[in-house]
Amino acid sequence: MILSSLDADKAIDLLSIPLAGKSSIADYMVIASGTSSRQLMAMADHLGKTLKASGIKSGGTEGAQQGDWILIDAGDVIVHLFRPEVRDFYQLEKMWLDPNPGHSAADNKTSQTASI
């Protein structure tokens, strides 16, 4: 549901990272980019409405006023929405992806986590 909402809003480089064994704060982390602050704010707003309509309590949203990096606590899923240059700067994927050789971000693209 989260991935389909972001995909419908034209999110760029949508990525889902399983956090099992890495963190107890969530089961998955979703990272996506948007072309502008306005698009990020619209994606966050739409996702918030989708979560509410589905009965999922959101723990809140941070950064929506600035629109460079928006974090949404969707319970078992943490969602990070970035402008591309901010995403490149922080590189969360490198911190959270499996460090095994031969493992790439493409391995965690949306197909693996259709239930999110």
C-alpha positions in Angstrom: 0.0 0.0 0.0 2.8 2.4 0.9 4.8 1.5 -2.2 1.8 1.7 -4.5 0.8 5.1 -3.1 4.3 6.5 -3.7 4.5 4.9 -7.1 1.1 6.5 -8.1 2.5 9.8 -7.0 5.5 9.4 -9.4 8.1 8.8 -6.7 11.6 8.4 -8.2 14.1 5.6 -7.2 11.6 3.9 -4.9 13.5 1.5 -2.6 12.4 -0.8 0.3 15.0 -2.0 2.8 14.2 -4.9 5.2 15.4 -4.0 8.7 14.9 -7.4 10.4 18.0 -8.0 12.6 19.3 -4.4 12.0 16.8 -2.3 14.0 13.9 -2.7 16.3 12.2 0.5 15.4 10.6 -0.8 12.2 10.4 -3.9 9.9 11.1 -1.9 6.7 12.5 1.4 5.6 11.1 2.9 2.4 13.2 5.6 0.6 12.0 7.6 -2.4 12.8 10.8 -4.1 10.6 13.5 -5.7 11.5 16.2 -8.2 10.6 19.1 -6.0 9.7 20.1 -2.5 6.1 20.5 -3.7 6.0 17.0 -5.0 7.4 15.6 -1.7 4.8 17.5 0.3 2.0 16.1 -2.0 3.4 12.6 -1.7 3.5 12.8 2.1 0.0 14.3 2.3 -1.4 11.6 0.0 0.4 8.8 1.9 -0.9 10.1 5.2 -4.5 10.1 3.9 -4.0 6.5 2.5 -2.6 5.3 5.8 -5.5 6.9 7.7 -8.1 5.4 5.3 -6.6 2.0 5.8 -6.7 2.3 9.6 -3.0 2.4 10.0 -2.0 4.8 12.8 0.8 7.0 11.8 3.4 8.0 14.4 3.7 11.4 12.7 5.5 13.3 10.0 8.6 15.3 10.3 10.1 17.8 7.8 7.0 18.6 5.8 7.4 22.3 6.3 10.9 22.4 4.7 10.2 19.8 2.0 13.8 18.6 1.5 13.6 15.4 3.6 10.2 14.2 4.9 10.1 11.3 7.4 6.8 9.5 7.9 6.4 7.0 10.8 3.9 4.4 9.4 4.2 2.0 12.3 6.3 -1.0 11.1 7.5 1.0 8.1 9.6 4.2 8.2 9.3 6.3 5.0 11.9 8.8 3.9 11.1 11.2 1.1 13.9 13.2 -0.3 14.8 15.7 -3.0 17.5 13.9 -5.1 20.4 16.1 -4.0 19.5 15.7 -0.3 19.2 11.9 -0.8 22.6 11.8 -2.5 24.1 13.8 0.4 22.8 11.5 3.2 23.0 8.2 1.4 20.8 6.3 3.8 20.9 3.3 1.4 24.6 2.8 2.1 24.0 2.8 5.9 21.1 0.3 5.9 21.7 -2.1 2.9 23.3 -5.5 3.4 27.1 -5.0 3.1 27.5 -8.4 1.4 29.6 -8.2 -1.8 27.6 -8.3 -5.0 24.5 -6.9 -3.2 23.1 -3.8 -4.8 20.2 -1.4 -4.2 18.4 -3.0 -7.2 18.1 -6.2 -5.2 15.7 -4.3 -2.8 13.5 -2.6 -5.4 9.8 -2.7 -4.9 9.2 -6.3 -6.2 10.5 -7.9 -3.0 8.1 -6.1 -0.6 4.7 -6.0 -2.4 2.9 -6.1 1.0 4.2 -2.7 2.2 
